[in-house]
Amino acid sequence: MRPILFVNGAVLAIISLPLLIIEMLNRGADQPFLKAFGMIIFVGLGLMLAARGGSIRFSNKQIFVLTASIWVTLTSAATLPFWIYGMSLSDAVFEATSGITTTGATVLVGLDDLPNSILMWRAFLQWLGGIGIVVTAIALLPFLGIGGMQLFRTESSETSEKELPSAAKLASTTMWYIWF
């Protein structure tokens, strides 16, 4: 349970950083982002401190729990700025879930009239859902002791030999190619 809490806390701490950047840009509805940043970073660092110590090793069961808990944690954190901005809770959850799952659906009306900070948060969630989670997961999971072959074994009953380079090598090469 400790590694799951630690990783969820780290996810919260990481997701709070763009909120601070949006706040620093001060482009519209800045108050929701400062409040959301404070709440999310507090909970994230609290989880990380509470779960510190020991090694971070996961069993197959824990990987499945970790995946589900990260989706719930990430969606809850992404909901906060929308909700604090004044949206109903159901609309805020819908917007956050829509962004993280990259469906692009929205319940917002008059997007042109919304503050730039809300639009920037929506765009960030779309990016995070589209490429951020995949690349980050592939690049970071080996550091947490979860290799690509372990994930492959949990998803498939086939046992075959490795034919491709490691997932971490592929992800890091792809990130460098895209960014530079």
Buried (B, 14 or more C-beta within 10 A) or exposed (E): EEBBBBBBBBBBBBBBEBBBEBBEEEBBBBEBBBBBBBBBBEBBBBBBEEBEEEEBEBEEEBBEEBEEBBBEBBBBBBBBBBBBBEBEEEBBBBBBBBBBBBEEEEEBEEEEEBBEBBBBBBEBBBBBBBBBBEBBBBBBBBEBEBBBEBBBEEEEEEEEEEEEEBBBBBBBEBBEEEEE
